Amino acid sequence: MIDNLYHRSIFDRSLTTGMAVLAKWHQDGYCYSGRARITKLSRESVQVKMVSVDGVDAARLIGKTLEFPRFTDQTRWSSHNGVQPADEKSLQAILRPM
């Protein structure tokens, strides 16, 4: 998990199509999280295809395409509504010193 805003910014700039991420969001009063692959990037959003999902009625979301705000969209983005590194190994690869 990323714990400072500078690292979140670096992670956001490192996003690429095909990258594995962890997506988190709220819908209809429930919290969801799941692994996904990035399918499309724009300046304001990240489009992902869900690979696995945890939460109520999660099976119907597997294979669906969802869109999340990027870190730079501070009006919609939050740590509970966006994408994060899929695991600690991918996080360290992104944040290691150049």
matplotlib code that plots the C-alpha trace (Angstrom):
import matplotlib.pyplot as plt

x = [0.0, 1.3, 1.3, 2.4, 1.1, 4.5, 4.6, 0.9, 1.8, 4.8, 2.6, 0.0, 2.6, 3.9, 0.5, 0.5, -2.0, -1.9, -0.6, -2.0, -3.6, -5.9, -9.1, -11.2, -14.6, -18.0, -21.3, -24.9, -23.7, -21.1, -17.3, -15.5, -11.9, -10.4, -7.5, -7.7, -5.8, -5.6, -7.3, -7.3, -5.7, -6.8, -5.6, -8.5, -9.3, -8.2, -10.3, -9.8, -11.1, -11.8, -10.0, -11.2, -13.4, -14.2, -17.5, -21.2, -22.4, -18.8, -19.0, -21.1, -18.3, -15.6, -14.8, -16.6, -14.9, -14.9, -13.5, -11.8, -10.4, -6.7, -4.8, -4.5, -8.3, -8.5, -12.3, -13.2, -10.1, -9.7, -7.8, -11.2, -12.1, -9.2, -6.4, -3.3, -0.4, -1.4, 1.2, 4.3, 6.7, 5.2, 5.1, 8.8, 9.7, 7.9, 9.3, 12.9, 15.5, 16.7]
y = [0.0, 3.5, 5.7, 9.2, 11.5, 11.8, 8.0, 8.0, 10.6, 8.5, 5.4, 7.3, 8.5, 4.9, 3.5, 1.6, -0.3, -4.0, -3.3, -5.3, -3.1, -3.3, -1.4, -0.1, 1.5, 1.9, 1.1, 0.8, 1.0, -1.8, -1.7, -3.6, -4.3, -6.6, -7.3, -5.8, -5.0, -1.6, -1.4, 2.3, 5.4, 9.1, 12.2, 12.0, 8.3, 4.7, 2.0, -1.5, -5.0, -6.8, -10.2, -11.0, -9.1, -9.3, -8.0, -8.6, -10.3, -10.0, -12.8, -10.6, -8.0, -10.4, -9.6, -6.2, -3.0, -0.2, 3.3, 5.0, 8.5, 9.0, 10.5, 13.8, 14.2, 15.2, 15.9, 12.3, 10.3, 8.8, 5.9, 4.1, 5.1, 4.4, 2.0, 1.0, -1.3, -4.9, -6.1, -5.1, -6.4, -4.2, -1.2, -1.6, -1.8, 1.5, 3.3, 2.1, 4.9, 5.5]
z = [0.0, -0.8, 2.2, 0.9, -1.8, -3.6, -4.1, -5.3, -7.9, -9.1, -9.3, -11.3, -13.8, -14.2, -15.2, -18.6, -20.6, -19.6, -16.1, -13.2, -10.5, -7.4, -7.9, -5.0, -5.0, -3.3, -5.1, -3.7, -0.1, -0.5, -0.7, -3.5, -4.3, -6.9, -9.2, -12.7, -15.9, -17.3, -20.8, -21.5, -20.0, -20.3, -18.5, -16.0, -15.8, -15.9, -17.6, -16.2, -16.9, -13.7, -13.2, -9.6, -7.2, -3.4, -2.2, -2.4, -5.6, -6.9, -9.5, -11.8, -11.9, -13.2, -16.8, -16.6, -17.7, -15.1, -15.1, -12.1, -11.6, -11.7, -8.8, -10.5, -10.4, -6.8, -6.9, -7.7, -6.6, -3.1, -1.6, -1.7, -5.3, -7.6, -8.5, -6.5, -7.1, -7.4, -4.9, -2.9, -5.6, -8.3, -5.9, -5.1, -8.8, -9.5, -6.4, -6.5, -7.0, -10.6]

ax = plt.figure().add_subplot(projection="3d")
ax.plot(x, y, z, "-o")
ax.set_aspect("equal")
plt.show()
